Amino acid sequence: MNILANCWKHFPKDQPRSTARAPNVVDPKWEAFLKDWASLMDSATEAEYTRCLTQFRTHSKAATAYVEDTWLKWKEKLIRFWVDTILHFEV
């Protein structure tokens, strides 16, 4: 949730629809950022992680810098590739 709160401000705001009942139009750049973040988190190999990180870095410099400086320094505890290398015993 911190990523949503801290990165959203670096993208254009949602545009309201013409009718009150229709949902707002979400900025495509924000949707692409979230999609690339999800792909990065779900990387199954180190090569896939590197490829996803390269794609992720094409977004807002401020948003990607926040993510890299704050969250990706803990990648071994967040990214699927590293998390799956740790044996977890079922209870």
TIMAR-442279 format. One record per residue (C-alpha): residue number from 1; x negated, y negated, z. Coordinates in nm, 3 decimals, decimal comma. Each point is the difference from the previous one (the first is absolute). Example, Ala and Ser with C-alpha at 12.3 -4.5 7.8 and 13.67 -1.06 7.14 Angstrom:
% TIMAR-442279
<1 <-1,230 0,450 0,780>>
<2 <-0,137 -0,344 -0,066>>
***
This chain:
% TIMAR-442279
<1 <0,000 0,000 0,000>>
<2 <-0,293 -0,237 0,059>>
<3 <-0,094 0,036 -0,365>>
<4 <0,350 -0,103 -0,104>>
<5 <0,002 -0,299 0,234>>
<6 <-0,351 -0,122 -0,080>>
<7 <-0,013 0,066 -0,374>>
<8 <0,350 -0,101 -0,105>>
<9 <-0,084 -0,369 0,037>>
<10 <-0,261 0,028 -0,278>>
<11 <0,262 0,088 -0,262>>
<12 <0,289 -0,194 -0,158>>
<13 <0,320 0,009 0,203>>
<14 <0,305 0,205 -0,098>>
<15 <0,238 -0,181 -0,234>>
<16 <0,368 -0,015 0,100>>
<17 <0,255 0,154 -0,232>>
<18 <0,283 -0,204 -0,145>>
<19 <0,263 0,178 0,211>>
<20 <0,004 0,031 0,376>>
<21 <0,058 0,377 -0,007>>
<22 <-0,295 0,084 -0,224>>
<23 <-0,338 0,062 0,165>>
<24 <-0,287 -0,241 -0,053>>
<25 <-0,241 0,062 -0,286>>
<26 <-0,328 0,125 0,145>>
<27 <-0,312 -0,137 -0,164>>
<28 <-0,158 0,266 -0,227>>
<29 <-0,350 -0,089 0,126>>
<30 <0,106 0,078 0,356>>
<31 <0,156 0,330 -0,108>>
<32 <-0,319 0,093 -0,187>>
<33 <-0,211 -0,088 0,306>>
<34 <0,212 0,225 0,223>>
<35 <-0,010 0,282 -0,255>>
<36 <-0,378 -0,021 -0,028>>
<37 <-0,034 -0,012 0,381>>
<38 <0,211 0,317 0,030>>
<39 <-0,211 0,171 -0,268>>
<40 <-0,317 -0,101 0,181>>
<41 <0,127 0,143 0,330>>
<42 <0,106 0,323 -0,172>>
<43 <-0,334 0,063 -0,176>>
<44 <-0,075 0,372 0,007>>
<45 <-0,366 -0,021 -0,105>>
<46 <-0,280 -0,248 0,043>>
<47 <-0,007 -0,058 -0,376>>
<48 <0,373 -0,077 0,004>>
<49 <-0,055 -0,235 0,294>>
<50 <-0,270 -0,186 -0,194>>
<51 <0,224 -0,026 -0,307>>
<52 <0,297 -0,121 0,208>>
<53 <-0,219 -0,251 0,185>>
<54 <-0,120 -0,145 -0,330>>
<55 <0,363 -0,039 -0,112>>
<56 <0,100 -0,144 0,339>>
<57 <-0,269 -0,267 -0,026>>
<58 <0,169 -0,145 -0,309>>
<59 <0,265 -0,162 0,223>>
<60 <-0,016 -0,322 0,203>>
<61 <-0,353 -0,050 0,134>>
<62 <0,128 -0,123 0,336>>
<63 <0,233 0,297 0,045>>
<64 <-0,257 0,260 -0,103>>
<65 <-0,269 -0,163 0,216>>
<66 <0,233 0,022 0,301>>
<67 <0,070 0,368 -0,066>>
<68 <-0,364 0,088 -0,056>>
<69 <-0,133 -0,198 0,296>>
<70 <0,271 0,104 0,244>>
<71 <0,122 0,345 -0,102>>
<72 <-0,233 0,173 -0,243>>
<73 <-0,287 -0,012 0,245>>
<74 <0,203 0,278 0,168>>
<75 <0,053 0,194 -0,325>>
<76 <-0,108 0,329 0,158>>
<77 <0,301 -0,026 0,232>>
<78 <0,248 -0,127 -0,263>>
<79 <-0,069 0,141 -0,346>>
<80 <0,142 0,345 -0,069>>
<81 <-0,329 0,133 -0,142>>
<82 <-0,188 -0,059 0,326>>
<83 <0,290 0,080 0,233>>
<84 <0,053 0,337 -0,168>>
<85 <-0,362 0,101 0,061>>
<86 <0,064 0,014 0,375>>
<87 <0,139 0,324 0,135>>
<88 <0,323 -0,060 0,192>>
<89 <0,129 0,285 0,214>>
<90 <0,374 0,049 0,000>>
<91 <0,164 0,016 0,340>>
***
